[in-house]
Amino acid sequence: MSQNTLHTHPISDATLAGMEHHADPLADQTIADILGDWPAGDVAVDAPQWARIDTVNRLFGEWTDNKSLVGWTAQGDGVDAAMSKALNHYVQTAQVLPSWADAKKIERAEKLFMEHGALSCILLFCASLPECYVIPDLSSVLHTSGQLEQNAEYRIRSTAAMIFPVMMHGGLSQRGAGVAQVLKVRLIHATIRNLILHGSPQSAVKQLVAGGSGHVPPQALPTGGGRQAMFKTLYARGWNLKGDGLPCNQEELAYTLLTFGYVFLRSLRRLGIGLRPAEEEAYLHAWNVVGHILGIDRALMVDTMDQGQALMARMQARGRAEPVQPDPRPALGRALMQTMEKSLPWSIVKPFPELMTRYLCGRDTANDLGLTQPVPWPSALLFWGVLLLARALDTLLRMVLPRFSLVRTLTRILGYHFMSRVLMSQTRPLQLPTELLNQVDEVVHSWSDDPHAPDWINRIEDRLTTHGSWSPGLARTAQTARSAEAQQPA
């Protein structure tokens, strides 16, 4: 079967199980070549690996867009021959789109994401991220990498910093920046694996096959500040390779990909504003291309909603069969809900993110994340009353106005308040290059009015969001902050 044809047979149980011990050979070898062998025993605060990680993070700043990857070479302070060779090979190899990528489908997917505007964001954070937390082993790594129940915004903003560049017009082409952002994420995944396993996943798996225990014992490790603290926490956490597979393994990466593609589309269906099958397949295709750039095996990708439903059910069943103790998922789920609640200006609607998550993800996921506590009855009554009434009116009015949707308006309102306080904060702009922030500004500005809604709906929306443009001028704010930072004494 050629790679650009639809899958006709699901991946076998044996192959799926084997993906637990398979990661990303290209990215993992790149990091292994850069970091070299870790010293035996406890690693001192001045181990050379920490400086090499800092150098790679600095070089990431040169990957401003997809064009910047063409002919890029690693050079500068801290870059030795091994690092230069490894990074150059990685960038030259990983930036190439797969032969089966369909530019027309990708363009259609970009338009669909942008047409739904703020709704796209609220679905990602009330459905995609909650579902992402369901797999216990994956949640365990997310929990360790920065104690995310205390820093939920970090995960949210990091996700947005990848999704916006990918889904904006031309994000995967030479005129975009999506490929550059994805390649950073891919190498970060490989760094996490190397830190947790104290070396390359390939070496760890070989030792396991040769009869090793596959157990990486926890360590006490001096911690520093900022990003280094997260890296050192990952190094010290310990890992059971035999029982848990590789951290950030192929199955977990493919599951995360499903949350961005399949779960997003499933959520639109549940809100009564689902897309046509050809549009859904175009959207899944675009995310499959992203998955290829992220290093995910093509056999773990889905081309239709039915395939997505079946594969996600199997992965969730496998993940739930062996729960992690202590269970990190409720803390992560609660932190995500609290972050969204804080962004809403009215007390009565603060429980709406949790209620929306329960509605979009279902009872099993709500139980996994501990989202089972009763909410104040006035909030529940308002949420369900408005949602059911809006769904009924949408069904009736679409007989005359096919694009009309009160549900879309309601979710746009929630999405605006969430974006303006979390994603579009002028005091904490997304960590993106200035030119890319300018493009995000333009996109958010284009979301200020719903072109598919009547004028009276947009006027009501203005009263509940803001009059005029939704764009906060992120690029100008970021540039001012960076200039002020540069003027600070060393």
Summary of the structure (lengths in Angstrom):
residues: 490
radius of gyration: 22.5
end to end distance: 59.1
largest distance: 71.4
contacts: 1582
relative contact order: 0.13
helix: 64%
strand: 1%
